[in-house]
Amino acid sequence: MKQLFRCEYCSETGVEEEIRAHEETCLWNYNKRSCWTCKYAEKLVMNITCNGGVALEKGKYMEGCSKYEWDKKNHTTPATVKSLFGGSLF
């Protein structure tokens, strides 16, 4: 029986190698400085708008943004958004 690991940023589970690879690409990884974890982003299903003055194409998001600020207050991901991206719900 293999030990299961859980992503540090979302609820994805799997064996150690899978989760290590997943964490590097996880949308909720705040180290990527992505719209998905930024306090300036307004998220509505797949459309993101930026209140920090960054122009985003409809249906697109940015990584490595210079205006990024981590949304410490709201850093958990809603279950409905997780389910849209195939995250498992606990």
MIRO-353585 format. One line per 4 residues: number of its first residue (from 1); their letters; for each residue z, x, y of C-alpha. Coordinates in nm, 4 decimals. Last residue first. Example, Ala and Ser with C-alpha at 12.3 -4.5 7.8 and 13.67 -1.06 7.14 Angstrom:
2
2) sa) 0.7140 1.3670 -0.1060 | 0.7800 1.2300 -0.4500 $
% end
This chain:
90
90) flsg) 0.1176 -1.2923 1.6511 | -0.2435 -1.3322 1.7580 | -0.5191 -1.1049 1.6347 | -0.7568 -0.9727 1.8969 $
86) gfls) -1.1194 -1.0757 1.8492 | -1.2231 -1.0459 2.2109 | -1.2027 -1.4143 2.2994 | -0.8736 -1.4393 2.1059 $
82) kvta) -0.7147 -1.1807 2.3330 | -0.8170 -1.3808 2.6407 | -0.6527 -1.6962 2.5062 | -0.3407 -1.5048 2.4033 $
78) ptth) -0.2894 -1.3783 2.7579 | -0.2645 -1.0011 2.7891 | 0.0587 -0.8460 2.9073 | 0.0474 -0.6208 3.2111 $
74) nkkd) 0.1408 -0.8849 3.4674 | 0.4076 -0.7207 3.6815 | 0.2865 -0.3665 3.6187 | -0.0670 -0.4483 3.7355 $
70) weyk) -0.1932 -0.0910 3.7388 | -0.3620 0.0048 4.0636 | -0.7298 0.0990 4.0626 | -0.9018 0.1764 4.3941 $
66) scge) -1.0840 0.4840 4.2564 | -1.2115 0.2848 3.9576 | -1.2299 0.4710 3.6259 | -1.3629 0.1699 3.4354 $
62) mykg) -1.5519 -0.1191 3.5911 | -1.6271 -0.4731 3.4820 | -1.9443 -0.6742 3.4342 | -2.0172 -1.0476 3.3869 $
58) kela) -2.1369 -1.0867 3.7452 | -2.1923 -0.7461 3.9002 | -1.8852 -0.5987 4.0671 | -1.8389 -0.5039 4.4317 $
54) vggn) -1.5086 -0.3237 4.4926 | -1.3059 -0.4503 4.7897 | -0.9600 -0.4590 4.6348 | -0.9685 -0.8324 4.5629 $
50) ctin) -1.2100 -0.7681 4.2768 | -1.3822 -1.0501 4.0891 | -1.4039 -1.0649 3.7116 | -1.6122 -1.3043 3.5032 $
46) mvlk) -1.5695 -1.3183 3.1251 | -1.2914 -1.5848 3.1120 | -1.1754 -1.5987 3.4739 | -1.0104 -1.2730 3.5701 $
42) eayk) -0.9053 -1.1880 3.9235 | -0.8796 -0.8121 3.9584 | -0.6699 -0.6453 4.2277 | -0.3682 -0.5789 4.0018 $
38) ctwc) -0.5815 -0.3819 3.7596 | -0.5405 -0.4104 3.3811 | -0.8757 -0.5655 3.2858 | -1.0499 -0.4097 3.5856 $
34) srkn) -1.0254 -0.0744 3.4075 | -0.8315 0.2406 3.4945 | -0.8984 0.3732 3.1397 | -0.5308 0.4785 3.1141 $
30) ynwl) -0.4379 0.1093 3.1387 | -0.5649 0.0459 2.7854 | -0.6155 -0.3340 2.7850 | -0.9872 -0.3187 2.7111 $
26) ctee) -0.9172 -0.1030 2.4053 | -1.1688 0.1825 2.3693 | -0.9321 0.4758 2.3107 | -0.6775 0.2453 2.1441 $
22) hari) -0.9370 0.1408 1.8836 | -0.9904 0.4953 1.7542 | -0.6157 0.5505 1.7057 | -0.5909 0.2005 1.5567 $
18) eeev) -0.8589 0.2632 1.2955 | -0.7131 0.6017 1.1934 | -0.3599 0.4620 1.1590 | -0.4489 0.1620 0.9444 $
14) gtes) -0.4947 -0.1701 1.1152 | -0.3558 -0.4034 1.3784 | -0.4892 -0.5297 1.7113 | -0.2164 -0.6947 1.9227 $
10) cyec) -0.2980 -0.5275 2.2529 | -0.2079 -0.2107 2.4463 | -0.0052 0.0004 2.2018 | -0.2339 -0.1038 1.9168 $
6) rflq) -0.0410 -0.1947 1.6030 | -0.0120 0.0171 1.2890 | -0.0166 -0.0904 0.9272 | 0.1186 0.1277 0.6442 $
2) km) -0.1030 0.1417 0.3405 | 0.0000 0.0000 0.0000 $
% end
